[in-house]
């Protein structure tokens, strides 16, 4: 075979000459190297011109001004000596990558039409190859940039600027799929290898570190190829093509870019001279010379300098950690020599003070909560156990196993606490979840603000798992109470290539990690040891008095805290502290499961989130026994009773034990919020808590992140949201003119992610859902009453029905709209005042006069007394007053009777063809 006809600069490059020499030797696999390279070069060179359709003013990406020049830069960067050490497959992949890496930027009109239609138009595979997940990426793109839909149900409209941004973000993947399709018939690993080399010039270094995608020992065409090194070479060569010879003056004047972004790219290139690699110590530096008279260009070049430094450092670090003597580079630094003329250059940008930023995290986000690190450790363990469980379940499914039990590991999460007399403590959080390897530690654990569970690495697992972790700052919370943490970890082999167990010592938040190889027989999972310093514990940690009345130093309450926040965690949580073992179980699990965790020599407490009504908190403690005697709980399970499949928990109401019981406001007992329960001739007085808002907002707890209320506790992912907004239920029915307020229900709920917002950084509140998270719960209560309660009430006569409906609305805190859903119009009882006859009750119709009016205020108490709503029994004088009524006949809408909504009265008035209807509901 001979070298194909190529541009002179490519044909004479050291890279192509080295490949030609290698191909003169016998190759392990028969493959038409030159034929395929010639065909690829012709295909790409012809199509890069398509870039002008969407990017008419961009710097040149064609063969003469970019692709062919890359071979000269590769010669200077790598050199003949390194080419000699590379095999034919590696040289071939490098040459293909230099031509194909930006292929995806060439997007023609047919592909643009395909993208604008959101993948609905026909694909002509001879013209372009769409991404495997194109529609999903488009959906993510429009969500990310808030590109709305002009009409209901219509697709978002993508402008040219939208598409330019989308293509820039996806061009490496587009290049990869085109290269894979081009080499599809070649086999021997070539299609996937060229695809990943193209992708590698754009990916984060964390993804290049993935041994599965960018192996250092990939078998391709019978050779052992370092795919990672080849991708890094293409990345650096493309980066260093940023000089004025890429943007000749004549071409620049001809294009004359008007787009601001494109114009700045041209100016940056025009300001720099071609890259050189002079000697520097025992290696070389990357040197750029240049000059500018424009302060804005200077600032842009400073950003470019920092980007180049990051890319060089990241590439060198990656090559050094995956030691391969054939592919080491000797680049020592970036020597940036750009001169400013006619102005004084000032380089300023935002910098971050590590200690101050940590102080903000501790004081502003976590607000000095000394216990919050326990929650962060717990949620990390929950995610780790869920991920390992999901991986093993998928393995079982592939093996034909349908049972979701017997996964082969302990899914409990363990805390062990050891206290010192001086207040110091050691807290160990141990799980047998997915574990970590050096890749995860380096790229996620050690990088604040980056969460593995929000990364592309996690998404590639393709698991049906919704993780808790979002922000990647949780591990830092440990340093609020400690100077040092230790981590023992071992990665689950099912997650990829088995790595060595690790022992990690972090001596301080601003110190280098000390990483050692762990013991070979280490269990899969992670144990985090936090060395708590007693003097760092804040005032939220309570002191315990000794027998002598003295105070001990501040001491963590680990079991108490975890019981407060872990109400609905699906995995058992075990806390060993001072000879006592506490087992925290999900409320739906049988409590007997806790017995299996019994530890010899320790007392055992099995704890589950209480679902029963807290009588001693809803009523004054001295009256709680009376409340329990005359009232009872009605608990509705959110899933079983209300049909809310993804919810967990219950809403519990209190109602009279007898339907004949009447309730009135207490007086003379020294409390404005008391109740009187009338049972026959007996009156039982009891004092209770008052309104929804004041009751549900009043919270208590060990610390800010563990505060809740006996009547309201809101969870997400099984963990407490301490600052969750209370339900908006103030527009409920009031039964009495005295405005007595019936105690609210007790609501304990673990919210699903599909109907609620996302937790804030502090994980105490939900963002964007304050007024909506509880709507489905109350709708479910109304539907439950419609099928289980209302039918018996509707069978009653009119007067008893009024009383029953009022009680129903009051006891269940229904809004007028909810009550209207329960009662058909023909069953709405109306009070009609008839001259000389008093009050008549009519169903779903108006008085003969067809007039609806508001009773005068002085009649309110008399009317209520006549109906038996305010006092017990009703005075006969009040009834006599109504019988002697001499006024106009009509339907009286009293102030207290808000069960008659305006909408309902208007609808009934329309049904009777009334000539004069006046509706006033005060």
Phi, psi and omega in degrees: 000150179236161180296134180286169176292119182228162171306145186304318182294330178281314184297327182266004180289151180298328180297310182291323178295321178294319178296320180298319179295318180297323184284348174286344176270160180291132181260150182293336181229135178287123183205136181278077183304305186291324180296315180290322179294318178299316181295318178298314181300317180293319181295311183293314182301324180286329187268339183297339176297339178297343179304329184294341179297314183256333183237066187293340186246009181287158174300155189297134172239017183278182184292311184296318188266354180218298189298311181294326180295332182298330181292324176293320178294320178299322178299315182290322182288315188260313177082160184299324183298317180288323176300323180297329182279347180271148179272175186297321181295319180294317178296321179296314179296322178296314180297317178296319180297322179296326178279322192261353191296330179253014181305323182292347176284341182276088184249114182271185186293324181294318179293322177298319178297321178298317181290319180295331179275004183055049173071019181270335181283166184287141179260125174260103187296342178284341182265314179203164178242116180288163175292152180298328181242040186303312183297319179297318179294321178297318178298318178295323181294312182293329176291317182299319185259008175062039179277111189275174177261125184295324180228157180301126178085351182275154177287150175301147178268119181262116177281172176299322180293320174302313183293323177300317179295318180297317180293320177301318183286336185246004191296327180295320178290324178295318177300318182297314182291329177292318179294320179298316179295321181297319183265013188303325183277355185282324180068199178056027176081000185293314183303311182292325182294313180293323177302314184286329174297319178295317179294324187296338181285356185233339186290160171294154179298330179300327180279328174293339180282352182286112184294337181283322181270326183233071184287146174277354181219062182270132178277112182221126179053034178081001178252157172267114189250136172269090186294324179298314182297317180298318179297321179293321178300313179299319180300311183289318180300315179296321180298320187280359177270071184226041185244175185292336180287350172277340182234070180306147185303318183297319179292319180300315180294326181290315181290317179045064187298132177263331177298129186300317181293315180295319180299320180294322178298318178298316182296321179296314178298318183295338183274350187247146172269160182302150182293145172229165183229070181287164179295145176211105183062233180270011180213217181228162172244163175259114188246132172238128172252151179185178182204141175213150175249008185248116180301327180291319176296321178303312181297319177297320179292329176295319175296321179296320179300313181296322179296317179297319178300315179298319182291319179293312180298316180296319180294316181295320179296318181295317179294323182290323182285333176253078191298122175212104188300335180292338191236016178285141175256151182253031179281126185256331183193169172259122178256096187260112184236076178253124184264140175258130178240143176071008173203159180267114182287132176232119183254108180225138172208169179294133173241160184239124178277114188303311184293321180291319178297324178292323177297320178296317178302315185287314188271322185270318182277308181268352176052045174065021181286107185290341182268350191295336179297333177294320177295318181296318177296318181297314183291329173298319179292321178300313179299318182295319179291318178299318182293316179296320179298317180296320179297315182288326175295320177294322176298316180298321179295320178294330179274001180086012179267123183262343182287139179260023178242171179068040182287346173092015175211158180280118182267008176284158179242128190248136171239131176236128185239132175233123183258149172250158182297333182274007179097346175293159180205159173240123180243123178247124174251119187237128172228162177247040181277212190293330182075176181230157170238181183297330178295313179295317181299313185291318190263347182230304181301319186274358183247106180296135178091359180241122180253132177302323186284354174250012188261167175294328177302316180290317182299328180294341177296333177066036184262148176274076184216133181249099188285162177278316188298134179227326193253339178071030179240357188302320184296333179293335180298336178299328183280358170292331184239359185217156171261342188219139171228155175233148181226126170250126185210149178214128187280141175294124181300332181296341181279356181150205181295135180296134177245166180288146172298150184236145167242120186241128177245120178248100187288340178193163184295335182250018181252159177294139175294140170258114186244126181233159175285130181281183180288142185299331183265021182298142176288148173294139181127195186218138171236121178252123178253121180251120180270093187284135177256119186303324182291345178274348182289135184276182184291346179288349177270117186287151175263145178256127177288144175274177179298331181275002180087359177280170180249135174282164175297162176308139183220134178295141176250077190294309182296317180299319181293313182294327175296326181287325188259340189255058185287330187228030177287132186285344181257145177298143176242124185247127179239119175254118184210112173059045177081006177238134176250122178252127179249118181258120184242153173300141183303333183274352179279147175295136183297339180296339178298334179293335181295333181292346180262010181300134183241127181299133180092356179236144171286154185239131170238124175256120186238135173226147182304120180295135177254347182289156180292138182272082184300320184285351176257329180282332179238161175303138186308323182286347180252357185299322181293328177291320178298316180294331181287319188256347179239163179218163179275145165231103186260131179245117177287130186297326182272309187284318185268324184261353176073022179267092192302320187266004178266155171229145178122196183206160170238126187241123178256159170245136181222159177298148178291330178246138180290345179273354180294136174248151185235140173219171180283138180279152175215150177080013178248009176079017179219131183279352184243033180272167177236152169240122177260121180264114178239096185068236180267358184266142173244125180247121182262139177208146179257139185222168174292165187255243197284164175306301187302308183294326181286313186284340178276338180282108185237158176214161180171176183294322181208174186303320184281354182243013182280138175207183182234149181297338181259349182211121174218118185248131183236158173215132186058026180085353185249146185295138168256095191294331182251024179300140180296137176288158178300149177267091185234028183287341182271045182266168180291138170250125186277327188246149177294335178286358176061034175298143185243120181287141181304141183288166175289164174263120184242120175233116191219136170257109189283142173280159183282340185280349179238358182238166182280200181253145178294151175284180185300321181284350181057041175247342184219162176263140179268129170080012184226019187304324186260003189233343190296335185262358188300316182295331180293312182290327175297321178294322177297315180300316179296322179295317178297325181295330183259345186238347189229317193291332185301316181294322180295319183292344177280345184286161174291169190300309184295312175299328181293321177302313181296317182294319179294322178296317179296316180302313180297322184285312183294326181258008175051049182278147172277162177304322180295320180292320179293324179297329178293333186275335189243120176293153184306322184288350180254008176279117179280132179246140179270122182242125176271120181247130180304128177078352183242343180087220186266131169242148180251128180235147180267121166055030177211170181260171179291164179304328180285348178066029184238135177245127183218167179265130180295142175303150187300327183291345178273348187302305184294326179294316180296318180296320179296319180298326181272356179076031184262340185248317181236165183222121355278176182284133179296139179293332182295325179293319179294323179295322179301317181290325179294332181268016180301128181249358185281191184289145177282150180168179181267124183268121176257102185278159179302320185284337191272063183284000175293341176272098181280154177305316182300318182292317180296317179299320181294318181289324178297321179295325181292334183264000182055038182296139182278336182218113182232123177240118183249121175223114177245109183275000000 
